Amino acid sequence: MNYCQMRLEKIRDWMSQEGISLVMFEDTEGRRDTTIRWLTGHPGDALLFLSPDKSLLVPWDIILAKLYARSDFVIPYNDFNRLPKMAIKGAVEKLGIPYGSRIEIPSVTSYPDFLDYISEMPEFDIICREKSTASHALNLRMIKDAEEIAIIRKAAGITNKIIDLLEKNVRSGKIKTEADAAIFIELESRKQGCEGTGFETLAAGPDRSFGIHAFPAWTAAPFAGQGLSILDFGLRLAGYNTDVTLTFVREPNAQQQKMANLVEKAVKLAAECLVNGNETIHLAQTVDALFAKSRKRMVHGLGHGIGLDAHEYPFIRNRAGSEWVLEPGMFFSLEPGVYDPVHGGCRLENDYLMTETGYETLTEARIIWL
């Protein structure tokens, strides 16, 4: 049994418990759900229908589906005029779903569309809910399997190569601007076999590093000059992402020196809390307390899960609803940071994998002192 089949079996176990005969997943513009890639290998832009024993993929690009997808049946979206309501009726017929069955549609479906589904399929019990099969899949995806971990390790290795090249090129003067850094990452990632960057690179020189996420993401402004410069990027390999942040420090003033020292200390403290069984909220509370002692406040979460999405479960933040428990197979970032409107910002982010014996730091981002 391959890994996609193993994942499908977990989803079908959930369907059985919930009494669901057909589930619809949707990965279309405005309604992205990378779970379809997790279950079939198809890169995106498709509908997926699962019954207790069969799967039907309805891709926008049938040629790509034939190359990448694993599904019992594949029918082009064009055969249903690219209309979800026609596709779900086709799935009911193709997969032999009996009248009166419970059918679940995506929780992101609008209320008017939900009413339309009910109106057009009165023979079935159409459900649309927050605690859906799709949300259950997100919880399952939080624990990476051996196939996913192998890809993640490779992606982290490529990320580390690019980090080293970035430092070398900044020190040599080849990278002088934010644009130089961002374009270098994009080009180098593809040379290394990646699908590109996992999200738009954030490159902020000393005059713009005060922002958590610089706007615009990068410009032609100088990079790595006197003060603090932030470079936040991630790579995507076979669908899986990394997410790291470097800070370049050159001739810092006293306040900038303290900020960088505090962030380095926060990283070490957070790593000490990476113990199986610890709640993610505990990590965030511990680091927040460190910042408070220095009369600083971290204005974003401490970290987040990574996988087919750049941000996914578990979220590591100091607020209710963040009580995930660390366990083997979780892959996430920790990114303590501090920001000042005058002195700029400093953030350090690395990616970690929980194992049976503790944790591994897979990436080698760092504060680079120039």
Secondary structure, DSSP 4 states (H G I P E B T S, - for coil): --HHHHHHHHHHHHHHHHT-SEEEEEEBTTB--THHHHHH---SSEEEEE-SS-EEEEES-HHHHHHH---SEE--GGGGTT-HHHHHHHHHHHHTPPTT-EEE--TT--HHHHHHHHHH-TTSEEE--SS-HHHHHHHHHTB--HHHHHHHHHHHHHHHHHHHHHHHHHHHTS--BHHHHHHHHHHHHHHTT--EESS--EEE-TTTTTSSS-SSS--SSB-S-SEEEEEEE-EEETTEE--EEEEEEES--HHHHHHHHHHHHHHHHHHHT--TT-BHHHHHHHHHHHHHHTT----S-SEEE-SSSSSEEEEE-SSTT---B--TTBEEEE--EEEETTTEEEE-BEEEEEETTEEEE-----EEE-
